[in-house]
Amino acid sequence: MKAVFKATAERANEQKKMKVTTGGFSFEVDEPKAEGIHPEAQNPIETLLGALAACQSIVAYNLAPAFKVNLQAFNVETEGAMDTSAKPGGKIPIGLTEIHVAYQIKTDTDKATVEKFLKKVEAICPVGNTLAREVNVIVTSVTYL
């Protein structure tokens, strides 16, 4: 069975801040902080990193009972770097080239079980899996307003 997810982004102010709506919820995304730019919300890359961290956390809490992991706390920190001098068609890739993930776990479950559990969390996190493979981004329409 295929699940379909949808998000829309619309300009939220006279600058470049966007209002993103998805699944009946909304949040704001702004351009990255730079000289003369004072963002009012996280930027798209931070949103992506946050989506990965949140996805792994949700999967962990859902999966813990099946692995008999007594998960008292599970925090995920993600970090990625990109070369802001990258240009289309250049040698330097545009966007993140790698993402580092750090887990902070509070549990009384043995280390071997937790390590197996973490491998499964990583294996089934949909956001992590999406980032780990090439995904086709297809423009399906253009509507002139």
C-alpha positions, 0 to 999 in steps of 0.5 A: 500500500502506498501512502502519499504525503503532501506539503505546500509552501507559501510566502509568509511575509514580505521577506523570504519566510515561508509558511509550510502546511502539511498534514493539517499543521503548519510551521515557518521556514526562513532563509539561512542567517547571513550578513544582513539577513536575520531569519525568523524561523529555521532554514530548509536545511535545518528543517531537513535535519530536524525531520531526520532527528524527529523520525528516528526518535518516533521510530525508536519510541515505537520500536522499543517495546518490541526489542524490550528496550526500556527507553527512558529518554531518547534524544537525537542530534543531527548535524550536516555541513555544506559548502555555500560556495557551490554553484550549479554545474560546478565541482562542489555539490550543492547541499549537504554532503553528509549528515552526522547523527548522535544519540543520547539514550537513557535506558537500563537495557544491555548494550548489545540489545540497544545496539541491535535496536539502533540498527533497526531504528536506522533501517526503518526510519523513512526519512533516513532511508529517503536521504540515503538513496537517490530520489527522483524529484519531478515537477508535475505542474506549473500554475501561473497566478 
